[in-house]
C-alpha cells in the first residue's frame, strides 16, 4: 500500500477531499486510500495504522469522522473481532442527493432574496441575472435528480446479487 501513497493521483485525490469536503489531511488520506482500495473486504484498523504510521487515536478520530459523514462503513467478517472499513456503497447516490438539496436550497433562498430586495433596496443584480441563474439551477437540479433516480434503480438491481 505504501506505493499507492506515493502516486501523484493518490496525492491529488487526497488533496481534493481536503479542499472540497473540508476533511483534515489524515482523514482525507485515509478516505483516498479506501477509495483506491474499492474492495468489498475493505481495510482493517491495523492495516490503516501500519500504512499511515499515525497514532491510534488519530486513525480512530479520522475513521469516526468518515463514518459520521457516511463516507465509509464499518463491518466485521463472520466471527472475526477485527473491524473492517470500506467506502459506503451508496456514496455516489448520497453525494448527488446532497448536491441536489444544496442547489434547491440555493434557488429557494435566491428567490426569497430577490423578492426582499425588490422592496427594500436598489438592486445590484437585475431581474435577468437572477432569471438566468435560477434557470441554470433548475436545469442542473433536474439533471441531477434524473441521475439519482437512475442510481437508485442500479442499486436496487444490484441488491439482488449481494
Phi, psi and omega per residue, in radians:
X1 nan -0.434 -3.134
X2 -1.005 -0.620 -3.137
X3 -1.147 -0.587 3.090
X4 -1.081 -0.729 -3.112
X5 -1.106 -0.356 -3.117
X6 -1.582 -0.207 -3.124
X7 -1.184 2.434 3.079
X8 -1.064 -0.660 3.129
X9 -1.097 -0.666 3.088
X10 -1.098 -0.815 -3.127
X11 -1.090 -0.720 3.118
X12 -1.122 -0.719 3.133
X13 -1.126 -0.816 3.130
X14 -1.067 -0.737 3.112
X15 -1.102 -0.688 3.090
X16 -1.008 -0.822 -3.131
X17 -1.178 -0.561 3.066
X18 -1.135 -0.857 -3.044
X19 -1.259 -0.843 -2.973
X20 -1.626 -0.314 3.096
X21 -2.007 0.077 3.076
X22 0.969 0.658 3.110
X23 -1.516 2.502 3.017
X24 -1.071 2.725 -3.059
X25 -0.908 -0.872 -3.120
X26 -1.131 -0.727 3.125
X27 -1.072 -0.754 3.110
X28 -1.099 -0.689 -3.138
X29 -1.209 -0.709 3.094
X30 -1.104 -0.790 3.139
X31 -1.079 -0.776 3.121
X32 -1.051 -0.699 3.117
X33 -1.114 -0.730 3.117
X34 -1.162 -0.587 3.053
X35 -1.147 -0.775 3.108
X36 -1.109 -0.689 -3.118
X37 -1.113 -0.789 3.058
X38 0.694 0.841 -3.021
X39 -2.182 2.443 3.109
X40 -1.041 -0.562 -3.128
X41 -1.256 -0.392 -3.134
X42 1.112 -2.849 3.116
X43 -2.210 2.596 3.127
X44 -1.521 2.879 3.073
X45 -1.013 -0.751 -3.114
X46 -1.101 -0.693 3.110
X47 -1.128 -0.703 3.103
X48 -1.162 -0.709 3.111
X49 -1.053 -0.823 -3.137
X50 -1.159 -0.703 -3.089
X51 -1.170 -0.792 -3.027
X52 -1.655 -0.179 3.096
X53 0.880 0.755 3.090
X54 -1.975 3.003 -3.141
X55 -1.207 2.753 3.111
X56 -1.046 -0.709 -3.107
X57 -1.174 -0.650 3.113
X58 -1.133 -0.799 3.113
X59 -1.103 -0.790 -3.124
X60 -1.070 -0.772 3.107
X61 -1.067 -0.730 3.125
X62 -1.124 -0.784 3.122
X63 -1.071 -0.792 3.140
X64 -1.073 -0.685 3.085
X65 -1.075 -0.814 -3.124
X66 -1.141 -0.630 3.089
X67 -1.180 -0.775 3.129
X68 -1.058 -0.616 3.124
X69 -1.403 -0.070 -3.074
X70 1.124 0.397 3.087
X71 -1.335 -0.564 -3.140
X72 -2.295 2.900 3.053
X73 -2.264 2.644 3.082
X74 -1.934 2.627 3.126
X75 -2.755 2.873 3.055
X76 -2.066 2.531 3.105
X77 -1.628 2.089 3.086
X78 0.880 -2.195 -3.098
X79 -1.691 0.148 3.108
X80 -1.106 2.614 3.067
X81 -1.549 -0.382 -3.084
X82 -1.177 2.414 3.024
X83 -1.550 2.432 3.074
X84 -1.996 2.642 -3.116
X85 -2.266 2.417 3.092
X86 -2.597 2.929 3.103
X87 -1.095 2.485 3.076
X88 -1.104 2.246 -3.092
X89 -1.071 -0.467 -3.116
X90 -1.745 0.411 -3.035
X91 -1.036 -0.818 -3.108
X92 -1.078 -0.755 3.119
X93 -1.075 -0.814 -3.133
X94 -1.072 -0.723 -3.130
X95 -1.128 -0.775 -3.129
X96 -1.174 -0.655 3.085
X97 -1.101 -0.660 3.113
X98 -1.163 -0.739 3.123
X99 -1.133 -0.770 3.129
X100 -1.049 -0.798 3.139
X101 -1.073 -0.747 -3.137
X102 -1.129 -0.721 3.140
X103 -1.170 -0.713 3.116
X104 -1.125 -0.700 3.095
X105 -1.137 -0.716 3.112
X106 -1.032 -0.812 -3.136
X107 -1.109 -0.781 -3.125
X108 -1.078 -0.822 -3.106
X109 -1.189 -0.633 3.103
X110 -1.142 -0.678 3.089
X111 -1.117 -0.732 3.110
X112 -1.137 -0.725 3.115
X113 -1.133 -0.676 3.120
X114 -1.059 -0.782 3.122
X115 -1.126 -0.740 3.125
X116 -1.066 -0.802 -3.069
X117 -1.176 -0.489 3.140
X118 -1.011 -0.646 -3.065
X119 -1.828 -0.130 -3.006
X120 -2.093 -0.074 3.132
X121 -2.944 2.948 2.999
X122 -1.296 2.388 -3.071
X123 -1.420 2.306 3.019
X124 -1.393 -0.790 3.101
X125 -1.700 2.301 3.115
X126 -1.331 2.832 -3.125
X127 -0.927 -0.700 -3.101
X128 -1.078 -0.661 3.139
X129 -1.144 -0.741 3.080
X130 -1.091 -0.747 -3.123
X131 -1.096 -0.755 3.122
X132 -1.091 -0.806 -3.129
X133 -1.116 -0.824 3.140
X134 -1.141 -0.646 3.073
X135 -1.065 -0.763 3.098
X136 -1.072 -0.817 3.120
X137 -1.010 -0.729 3.141
X138 -1.119 -0.803 3.128
X139 -1.075 -0.814 -3.115
X140 -1.130 -0.739 3.138
X141 -1.091 -0.750 3.111
X142 -1.081 -0.736 3.118
X143 -1.100 -0.785 3.131
X144 -1.124 -0.742 3.132
X145 -1.089 -0.637 3.083
X146 -1.145 -0.741 3.102
X147 -1.116 -0.680 3.099
X148 -1.053 -0.782 3.126
X149 -1.075 -0.738 3.109
X150 -1.113 -0.726 3.108
X151 -1.117 -0.702 3.120
X152 -1.072 -0.723 3.093
X153 -1.118 -0.716 3.123
X154 -1.119 -0.785 -3.135
X155 -1.103 -0.772 -3.135
X156 -1.068 -0.735 -3.133
X157 -1.224 -0.539 3.133
X158 -1.357 -0.385 3.121
X159 -1.075 -0.447 3.134
X160 -1.141 -0.457 -3.035
X161 -1.767 -0.086 -3.121
X162 -1.332 nan nan
